[in-house]
Amino acid sequence: ADGVEPRDVWWALCADFDVPRDQW
């Protein structure tokens, strides 16, 4: 996703997979 912050991408991925932020 060009123009998108990598952390925003991971936010979306973790939200999709329901991964707690403390497990990143």
Jmol script that loads the backbone (N, CA, C; Angstrom):
load data "model"
ATOM      1  N   ALA A   1       0.849  -1.198   0.000  1.00  0.00           N
ATOM      2  CA  ALA A   1       0.000   0.000   0.000  1.00  0.00           C
ATOM      3  C   ALA A   1       0.880   1.243   0.000  1.00  0.00           C
ATOM      4  N   ASP A   2       1.167   1.750  -1.161  1.00  0.00           N
ATOM      5  CA  ASP A   2       2.025   2.928  -1.261  1.00  0.00           C
ATOM      6  C   ASP A   2       1.359   4.139  -0.618  1.00  0.00           C
ATOM      7  N   GLY A   3       2.161   4.926   0.110  1.00  0.00           N
ATOM      8  CA  GLY A   3       1.638   6.135   0.730  1.00  0.00           C
ATOM      9  C   GLY A   3       1.000   5.871   2.085  1.00  0.00           C
ATOM     10  N   VAL A   4       1.042   4.613   2.520  1.00  0.00           N
ATOM     11  CA  VAL A   4       0.456   4.265   3.822  1.00  0.00           C
ATOM     12  C   VAL A   4       1.564   3.942   4.820  1.00  0.00           C
ATOM     13  N   GLU A   5       1.463   4.493   6.019  1.00  0.00           N
ATOM     14  CA  GLU A   5       2.473   4.219   7.042  1.00  0.00           C
ATOM     15  C   GLU A   5       2.493   2.729   7.370  1.00  0.00           C
ATOM     16  N   PRO A   6       3.680   2.114   7.425  1.00  0.00           N
ATOM     17  CA  PRO A   6       3.785   0.684   7.760  1.00  0.00           C
ATOM     18  C   PRO A   6       3.065   0.359   9.062  1.00  0.00           C
ATOM     19  N   ARG A   7       3.178   1.249  10.048  1.00  0.00           N
ATOM     20  CA  ARG A   7       2.532   0.980  11.340  1.00  0.00           C
ATOM     21  C   ARG A   7       1.011   0.965  11.176  1.00  0.00           C
ATOM     22  N   ASP A   8       0.495   1.793  10.260  1.00  0.00           N
ATOM     23  CA  ASP A   8      -0.952   1.793  10.018  1.00  0.00           C
ATOM     24  C   ASP A   8      -1.378   0.467   9.407  1.00  0.00           C
ATOM     25  N   VAL A   9      -0.501  -0.070   8.544  1.00  0.00           N
ATOM     26  CA  VAL A   9      -0.791  -1.363   7.923  1.00  0.00           C
ATOM     27  C   VAL A   9      -0.843  -2.442   8.997  1.00  0.00           C
ATOM     28  N   TRP A  10       0.133  -2.413   9.915  1.00  0.00           N
ATOM     29  CA  TRP A  10       0.177  -3.423  10.979  1.00  0.00           C
ATOM     30  C   TRP A  10      -1.000  -3.238  11.929  1.00  0.00           C
ATOM     31  N   TRP A  11      -1.392  -2.002  12.141  1.00  0.00           N
ATOM     32  CA  TRP A  11      -2.575  -1.745  12.978  1.00  0.00           C
ATOM     33  C   TRP A  11      -3.773  -2.473  12.386  1.00  0.00           C
ATOM     34  N   ALA A  12      -3.934  -2.324  11.066  1.00  0.00           N
ATOM     35  CA  ALA A  12      -5.062  -2.947  10.368  1.00  0.00           C
ATOM     36  C   ALA A  12      -4.948  -4.465  10.432  1.00  0.00           C
ATOM     37  N   LEU A  13      -3.741  -4.991  10.192  1.00  0.00           N
ATOM     38  CA  LEU A  13      -3.542  -6.440  10.213  1.00  0.00           C
ATOM     39  C   LEU A  13      -3.831  -7.001  11.600  1.00  0.00           C
ATOM     40  N   CYS A  14      -3.302  -6.355  12.627  1.00  0.00           N
ATOM     41  CA  CYS A  14      -3.500  -6.838  13.992  1.00  0.00           C
ATOM     42  C   CYS A  14      -4.970  -6.748  14.380  1.00  0.00           C
ATOM     43  N   ALA A  15      -5.639  -5.711  13.903  1.00  0.00           N
ATOM     44  CA  ALA A  15      -7.063  -5.564  14.188  1.00  0.00           C
ATOM     45  C   ALA A  15      -7.839  -6.688  13.505  1.00  0.00           C
ATOM     46  N   ASP A  16      -7.434  -7.005  12.265  1.00  0.00           N
ATOM     47  CA  ASP A  16      -8.122  -8.055  11.508  1.00  0.00           C
ATOM     48  C   ASP A  16      -7.945  -9.414  12.174  1.00  0.00           C
ATOM     49  N   PHE A  17      -6.734  -9.657  12.705  1.00  0.00           N
ATOM     50  CA  PHE A  17      -6.453 -10.957  13.317  1.00  0.00           C
ATOM     51  C   PHE A  17      -6.674 -10.931  14.820  1.00  0.00           C
ATOM     52  N   ASP A  18      -7.118  -9.781  15.335  1.00  0.00           N
ATOM     53  CA  ASP A  18      -7.421  -9.657  16.759  1.00  0.00           C
ATOM     54  C   ASP A  18      -6.214 -10.003  17.622  1.00  0.00           C
ATOM     55  N   VAL A  19      -5.064  -9.398  17.300  1.00  0.00           N
ATOM     56  CA  VAL A  19      -3.842  -9.634  18.074  1.00  0.00           C
ATOM     57  C   VAL A  19      -3.631  -8.478  19.046  1.00  0.00           C
ATOM     58  N   PRO A  20      -3.554  -8.772  20.338  1.00  0.00           N
ATOM     59  CA  PRO A  20      -3.321  -7.720  21.334  1.00  0.00           C
ATOM     60  C   PRO A  20      -2.036  -6.961  21.020  1.00  0.00           C
ATOM     61  N   ARG A  21      -2.051  -5.638  21.237  1.00  0.00           N
ATOM     62  CA  ARG A  21      -0.898  -4.822  20.885  1.00  0.00           C
ATOM     63  C   ARG A  21       0.347  -5.246  21.654  1.00  0.00           C
ATOM     64  N   ASP A  22       0.178  -5.818  22.855  1.00  0.00           N
ATOM     65  CA  ASP A  22       1.348  -6.206  23.648  1.00  0.00           C
ATOM     66  C   ASP A  22       2.006  -7.470  23.109  1.00  0.00           C
ATOM     67  N   GLN A  23       1.412  -8.064  22.070  1.00  0.00           N
ATOM     68  CA  GLN A  23       2.004  -9.266  21.476  1.00  0.00           C
ATOM     69  C   GLN A  23       2.672  -8.951  20.142  1.00  0.00           C
ATOM     70  N   TRP A  24       2.685  -7.659  19.745  1.00  0.00           N
ATOM     71  CA  TRP A  24       3.268  -7.294  18.467  1.00  0.00           C
ATOM     72  C   TRP A  24       4.756  -7.579  18.492  1.00  0.00           C
TER      73      TRP A  24
END
end "model"
wireframe off; spacefill off
backbone 0.3
color backbone group
